[in-house]
Amino acid sequence: MNLPNKLTLTRVVLIPFFLLFVYLKFPFHYLAALFIFSAASVTDALDGHIARKNNLVTNFGKFLDPLADKVLVISALAVFVELDSVRMNAIPFIIIIAREFMVSGLRLLSAGNGVVVAAGIWGKLKTAFTMVTIIAVLFWLWLKTDFNGGFIDAIDYYVDSIAVPVLVWISTALTVISGGVYLKGYWHLIDSDK
């Protein structure tokens, strides 16, 4: 197994540990979850770059890399919907999941027609911004859980009610835009008569 595939597999292995540290309540557990999610995000940035630079692109990587990204991001967003300490409702979560199903369907349809759907700039921007949003929310959860009082309490309402929802909705908007770009680019493959 080559290095990019090992990095992708590492990302998959880190997902249950991320979830474990989110839910186990001990001092600095959100900090541990933040480090794990950040490490997983770094593997996402590295694996594709290394694979393309060194001509190490494999079918295993093409399959697992986007799947690992989706499971990592959806796991974190699902946790945020569930946690009382994060004001994220299910609507952006549903939109993001729907986009992922749509793009996965397009990839399957395209593969059946011998066309590879490569990640475009909008998809990469969506993924990067969503991962940064998740890291920011985890950082905030760590601060307000382990350093409550004083300045943290003073800005708590503004971060929870304004900053976090704005970041989540920007991620959602980028998700919709990138989904629309994919749909427009591969619409010719969708034939309602077939």
C-alpha positions as CSV (number, residue, x, y, z in Angstrom):
1,M,0.0,0.0,0.0
2,N,1.4,3.4,-1.0
3,L,1.8,6.4,1.3
4,P,-1.3,8.4,0.0
5,N,-3.5,5.3,0.6
6,K,-2.0,4.9,4.1
7,L,-2.9,8.5,4.8
8,T,-6.4,8.0,3.6
9,L,-6.8,4.9,5.7
10,T,-5.4,6.8,8.7
11,R,-8.2,9.3,8.2
12,V,-10.8,6.5,8.3
13,V,-9.2,5.1,11.5
14,L,-9.2,8.5,13.2
15,I,-13.0,9.0,12.8
16,P,-14.1,6.7,15.7
17,F,-11.4,8.2,17.9
18,F,-12.7,11.7,17.1
19,L,-16.2,10.6,18.1
20,L,-14.9,8.9,21.2
21,F,-13.2,12.0,22.4
22,V,-16.2,14.2,21.7
23,Y,-18.5,12.0,23.8
24,L,-16.2,11.0,26.6
25,K,-16.4,13.8,29.2
26,F,-13.0,14.4,30.8
27,P,-10.9,17.6,31.0
28,F,-9.8,18.8,27.6
29,H,-11.8,16.1,25.7
30,Y,-12.8,18.7,23.1
31,L,-9.2,19.6,22.7
32,A,-8.3,16.0,22.0
33,A,-11.2,15.8,19.5
34,L,-9.9,19.0,17.9
35,F,-6.4,17.5,17.5
36,I,-7.7,14.3,16.0
37,F,-10.0,16.1,13.6
38,S,-7.2,18.5,12.6
39,A,-4.8,15.5,12.0
40,A,-7.5,13.8,9.9
41,S,-7.9,17.1,7.9
42,V,-4.2,17.3,7.3
43,T,-4.2,13.7,5.9
44,D,-6.9,14.9,3.4
45,A,-4.7,17.7,2.2
46,L,-1.6,15.5,1.9
47,D,-2.9,12.3,0.4
48,G,-4.1,13.7,-2.9
49,H,-1.2,16.0,-3.3
50,I,1.3,13.2,-2.8
51,A,-0.6,10.8,-5.0
52,R,-0.7,13.3,-7.9
53,K,2.8,14.6,-7.5
54,N,4.4,11.1,-7.4
55,N,2.0,9.4,-9.8
56,L,0.6,7.2,-7.1
57,V,-3.1,7.5,-7.9
58,T,-4.9,4.2,-7.4
59,N,-8.4,2.9,-7.7
60,F,-8.3,2.2,-4.0
61,G,-7.5,5.9,-3.4
62,K,-10.1,7.1,-5.8
63,F,-12.7,5.1,-3.9
64,L,-11.7,5.6,-0.3
65,D,-10.5,9.3,-0.4
66,P,-13.9,10.9,-1.1
67,L,-15.6,8.4,1.1
68,A,-13.3,9.2,4.0
69,D,-13.8,12.9,3.6
70,K,-17.6,12.6,3.6
71,V,-17.7,10.3,6.6
72,L,-15.3,12.6,8.6
73,V,-17.2,15.8,7.8
74,I,-20.7,14.2,8.2
75,S,-19.7,12.7,11.5
76,A,-18.6,16.0,12.9
77,L,-21.7,17.9,11.7
78,A,-24.0,15.1,13.0
79,V,-22.3,15.6,16.4
80,F,-22.9,19.4,16.2
81,V,-26.6,18.9,15.5
82,E,-26.9,16.6,18.5
83,L,-24.9,18.7,21.0
84,D,-26.8,21.2,23.1
85,S,-23.7,23.4,23.3
86,V,-23.7,24.0,19.5
87,R,-26.6,25.9,18.0
88,M,-26.7,24.1,14.7
89,N,-30.0,22.9,13.4
90,A,-30.6,20.0,11.0
91,I,-31.3,22.0,7.9
92,P,-27.7,22.7,6.8
93,F,-26.8,19.2,7.8
94,I,-29.5,17.8,5.5
95,I,-28.5,20.1,2.6
96,I,-24.9,19.0,3.0
97,I,-25.8,15.3,3.0
98,A,-28.2,15.7,0.1
99,R,-25.4,17.3,-2.0
100,E,-23.0,14.4,-1.1
101,F,-25.6,11.9,-2.2
102,M,-26.2,13.8,-5.5
103,V,-22.4,14.1,-6.3
104,S,-21.9,10.4,-5.4
105,G,-24.8,9.5,-7.8
106,L,-23.2,11.7,-10.5
107,R,-19.9,9.9,-10.0
108,L,-21.5,6.5,-10.3
109,L,-23.4,7.5,-13.4
110,S,-20.3,9.1,-14.9
111,A,-18.1,6.0,-14.1
112,G,-20.7,3.9,-16.0
113,N,-20.1,6.2,-19.0
114,G,-16.3,6.0,-18.7
115,V,-16.1,9.6,-17.4
116,V,-14.1,10.4,-14.2
117,V,-15.6,13.2,-12.1
118,A,-12.6,15.1,-10.8
119,A,-12.8,17.3,-7.7
120,G,-13.2,20.9,-8.9
121,I,-12.2,24.1,-7.3
122,W,-15.6,24.7,-5.8
123,G,-15.6,21.2,-4.2
124,K,-12.2,21.7,-2.8
125,L,-13.2,25.1,-1.4
126,K,-16.3,23.6,0.1
127,T,-14.3,20.8,1.8
128,A,-11.6,23.2,3.1
129,F,-14.0,25.8,4.4
130,T,-16.2,23.1,6.1
131,M,-13.2,21.5,7.8
132,V,-12.0,25.0,9.0
133,T,-15.6,25.6,10.3
134,I,-15.6,22.3,12.2
135,I,-12.1,23.0,13.6
136,A,-13.3,26.5,14.7
137,V,-16.4,25.1,16.4
138,L,-14.3,22.4,18.2
139,F,-11.9,25.1,19.3
140,W,-14.8,27.1,20.7
141,L,-16.3,24.1,22.5
142,W,-12.9,23.5,24.1
143,L,-12.6,27.1,25.3
144,K,-16.1,27.3,26.7
145,T,-15.9,23.9,28.3
146,D,-12.5,24.1,29.9
147,F,-12.1,27.9,30.4
148,N,-15.6,29.1,31.2
149,G,-16.1,32.4,32.9
150,G,-14.8,35.9,32.2
151,F,-14.2,36.8,28.6
152,I,-15.6,33.4,27.4
153,D,-18.9,33.9,29.1
154,A,-19.1,37.5,27.8
155,I,-18.8,36.5,24.2
156,D,-20.7,33.1,24.5
157,Y,-24.0,34.4,23.1
158,Y,-22.4,36.1,20.1
159,V,-20.2,33.1,19.1
160,D,-23.0,30.6,19.6
161,S,-25.8,32.6,18.1
162,I,-24.0,34.5,15.3
163,A,-20.5,33.3,14.5
164,V,-21.1,29.5,14.5
165,P,-24.4,29.7,12.5
166,V,-22.7,32.1,10.0
167,L,-19.8,29.7,9.4
168,V,-22.1,26.8,9.1
169,W,-24.3,28.6,6.6
170,I,-21.3,29.7,4.5
171,S,-20.2,26.1,4.4
172,T,-23.7,25.2,3.3
173,A,-23.8,27.8,0.6
174,L,-20.4,26.6,-0.7
175,T,-21.9,23.1,-0.7
176,V,-24.9,24.1,-2.8
177,I,-22.7,26.1,-5.2
178,S,-20.3,23.2,-5.7
179,G,-23.1,20.8,-6.1
180,G,-24.7,23.0,-8.7
181,V,-21.4,23.2,-10.6
182,Y,-21.0,19.4,-10.6
183,L,-24.6,19.0,-11.7
184,K,-24.3,21.6,-14.5
185,G,-21.0,20.0,-15.7
186,Y,-22.3,16.5,-15.9
187,W,-26.0,17.2,-16.7
188,H,-25.5,15.8,-20.2
189,L,-25.0,12.3,-18.7
190,I,-28.4,12.4,-17.1
191,D,-30.9,11.1,-19.7
192,S,-34.5,10.8,-18.4
193,D,-35.3,8.5,-21.4
194,K,-32.8,5.8,-20.4
